[in-house]
């Protein structure tokens, strides 16, 4: 299908919410987007669901598409890439302990007892300085690899508050380590 034809179909969707135009775009892009997800090691069932999400986003956010900035395919595959990233974030279960990380980082290296003692004192000092809420936010962000948005949702606080609190915590920790 030609780029100009796809752009015209999208303009019909933007202007008139033309369902036939969307159907044509859907039929053209759905197999391509689905194949993209499968090539990125996403199982067929999940790829089908993600494809539906991508094309639903195209319908809902059609007003955001600007043909002078990019081809329709570029815009759609950008949405697909973002959905893929969200999918991997949502479905990656990271389970580890602080000691495991330290062991991994310092394996096969001679341990300086004085340096290790100093490191343990710094960790203890940081733990003593942080309140429970701060510890939870740092754990969620850095050890559970959760986005600020996900932390805000789970803790039921505004996104801006999460960002500023984490930034504040990190500045204070940095001061303690200097």
C-alpha positions in Angstrom: 0.0 0.0 0.0 1.4 3.4 -0.9 2.4 5.9 1.7 0.1 8.6 0.3 -2.9 6.3 0.5 -2.1 5.4 4.1 -1.8 9.1 5.0 -5.2 9.8 3.3 -6.8 7.0 5.3 -5.4 8.4 8.5 -6.7 11.9 7.6 -10.1 10.4 7.2 -9.9 8.8 10.6 -8.7 12.1 12.1 -11.3 14.2 10.5 -14.4 11.9 10.4 -13.6 9.0 12.6 -14.0 6.9 9.5 -14.3 3.3 10.5 -13.8 1.9 7.0 -10.5 3.8 6.7 -9.4 2.4 10.1 -10.4 -1.1 9.0 -8.2 -0.8 6.0 -5.2 0.4 8.1 -5.9 -2.3 10.6 -5.9 -5.0 8.0 -2.7 -3.7 6.5 -0.7 -3.2 9.7 -2.0 -5.9 12.1 0.0 -8.8 10.5 3.1 -6.6 10.3 2.9 -5.4 13.9 2.1 -9.0 15.1 5.2 -10.3 13.2 7.3 -7.6 14.9 6.3 -8.8 18.3 6.9 -12.4 17.5 10.4 -11.5 16.1 11.0 -9.9 19.5 10.4 -13.2 21.3 6.9 -12.4 22.5 4.6 -15.5 22.5 1.8 -15.5 19.9 -1.0 -15.0 22.4 0.7 -12.0 23.9 1.7 -10.6 20.5 -2.0 -10.8 19.3 -3.0 -8.8 22.4 -0.2 -6.3 22.0 -1.2 -5.8 18.3 -4.7 -5.0 19.4 -3.4 -2.5 21.9 -1.2 -0.8 19.3 -4.0 -0.5 16.8 -6.5 0.7 19.5 -4.0 3.4 20.3 -3.8 4.3 16.7 -7.6 4.8 16.7 -7.8 6.6 20.0 -4.8 8.9 19.4 -5.2 9.4 15.7 -5.3 13.1 16.3 -1.7 13.0 17.4 -0.4 11.7 14.1 1.3 14.4 12.0 2.2 13.2 8.4 4.7 16.0 7.9 6.8 14.6 10.8 6.9 10.9 9.9 5.4 8.1 7.8 2.3 6.4 9.3 4.3 3.1 9.5 7.0 4.9 11.5 4.4 6.3 13.9 2.7 2.9 14.3 5.9 1.0 14.9 7.0 3.6 17.5 3.8 2.9 19.3 4.5 -0.9 19.0 8.0 -0.4 20.3 6.7 1.4 23.3 4.1 -1.3 24.0 6.9 -3.9 23.7 9.0 -2.1 26.3 6.0 -1.8 28.6 5.3 -5.5 28.1 8.9 -6.4 29.0 8.9 -4.2 32.1 5.6 -5.5 33.3 6.5 -9.1 32.8 10.1 -9.2 34.0 10.3 -10.5 37.5 13.6 -9.5 39.1 14.2 -11.4 42.3 17.4 -10.8 44.1 19.0 -10.0 47.5 21.3 -7.1 48.3 24.0 -9.6 49.3 23.8 -11.4 46.0 24.5 -8.1 44.1 27.5 -7.4 46.3 28.8 -10.9 45.8 28.4 -10.6 42.1 30.1 -7.2 41.9 33.0 -8.2 44.0 33.5 -11.8 43.0 37.1 -12.9 42.1 38.5 -9.9 43.8 40.5 -9.7 46.9 38.4 -8.4 49.7 40.0 -5.6 51.8 38.5 -6.0 55.3 38.9 -2.3 56.0 37.2 -1.3 52.8 34.4 -3.9 53.3 33.9 -2.7 56.9 33.7 0.9 55.6 31.2 -0.1 52.9 29.0 -1.9 55.5 29.1 1.2 57.7 28.0 3.4 54.8 25.1 1.0 54.0 24.1 0.9 57.6 24.3 4.7 57.8 22.1 5.1 54.7 19.6 2.5 56.1 19.4 4.4 59.4 18.9 7.8 57.7 16.1 6.6 55.4 12.5 6.2 56.7 10.4 3.3 55.6 8.6 5.1 52.8 12.0 6.2 51.3 13.4 2.6 51.6 10.3 1.3 49.8 10.6 3.9 47.0 14.3 3.2 46.5 13.7 -0.6 46.5 10.9 -0.3 44.0 12.9 1.9 41.7 16.4 0.4 41.8 15.9 -3.1 42.9 12.6 -4.0 41.4 13.2 -1.9 38.3 9.8 -0.2 38.5 9.2 3.0 36.6 8.3 6.2 38.5 4.8 5.9 37.0 4.4 2.3 38.3 5.6 3.4 41.8 3.1 6.3 41.8 0.3 3.9 40.9 1.2 1.4 43.5 1.8 3.9 46.3 -1.2 6.0 45.2 0.8 9.3 45.1 1.3 11.7 42.3 4.0 11.0 39.7 5.7 14.3 40.3 5.9 13.6 44.0 7.6 10.2 43.3 10.2 11.9 41.0 11.0 14.7 43.5 11.2 12.3 46.5 13.5 9.9 44.7 15.7 12.8 43.5 15.8 14.2 47.1 16.7 10.8 48.5 19.5 10.3 46.1 20.9 13.8 46.8 20.9 13.0 50.5 22.5 9.6 50.0 25.2 11.2 47.8 26.0 13.7 50.6 26.4 10.8 53.1 28.9 9.1 50.8 31.1 12.0 50.3 
